[in-house]
């Protein structure tokens, strides 16, 4: 987003967007895992192992997504360039 669009937003909007993205990384994988786990339990008669294993995989996916999103948000807040180079390194190479 450019600076003009950011300035025109209400003060609470970026926080709400970040909260929604992080909540989605927790909720969506668990909901999908619940349906798949129940289906596996019914199909193969392995209750509760299908549900437990898919929720475990969903937990790993959620944690990876949260770490990636938090890293993006941290870089945005600290003002680091997207290429990962530090501002000090760029200024010292002149």
N, C-alpha and C positions, 0 to 999 in steps of 0.2 A: 504494500500500500504506500502511496505517496504521502508526504507530510500533510497536505491539505485535507485529505480524507480522514486521516487520524485526528486532526484538530477538530473536524466537524462532528466527530462521534461523541456521544455522551460519555462521561467519565467511567461509567460502570460497564460499558459494552465490551471492551477488550477482556475484562476479567470474566464476564459471562461466556464469551466465546471460548476462552481457555478452559473454563470449568466444564463446558459442554463437550469439548473435544476429549478432555481427560476422562470424564465420566463415560463417554462412549467406549473408550478403550477398556473400561472395566465391565460395563454392562453387556455390550453386544456379544463378546466372546462367551461369556457365561450363559447367556440366554440360548445361543446357538448350541453350546455344549450340552445344555440340559435336554434339549430336544433330541440331539443325536445320541446322547447317552441313554435316554429312555428307549429310543428306537433299538439301539444295540442290545439293551437288556431284554426287551421283548422278543427280538428276533432270535438271539442266541441263548436265551434263558441263563444269563450270567449275572443277574442282579446281585449286588449293586455295583459290580466292577466296571461295567460299561460307563455308567454315570460318573463314577469316581475318576476313572482314567480320562474321560473327556473334559471334566471340570479341571483336572490337573493340567492338561494341555492348555486349556483356556487360561488358566492362571499364568502359565509361562508366556503365552502370547500377550496377555494383558500387561505383564511387567515389562516385556520388551517394548511394547507400544508406548507405555507411560514414560519409560526412560528416553525413547526417541523424541516424543513430544516435549518432555521437560527440557531436553537438550536444545531443541529448536527455540523454545520460549526463552531459555537462558541466553542464547546467542542474540535473540531479538532484543531482549532487555538490556544486555550489556553493550549492544551496538557493534558486535563483531561482524566483519564482512562474511558473506556466504561462502567464500572460498576457504575459510578457516584461518586465514593469515591474520596475525595480530596487527593492530593499527601502529604500534610502536615499530614493528619490523618494516612496515611499508614506509614510514617516515624516515627511518634510518638508512634506507637504501638510496636516497636521493644523491 
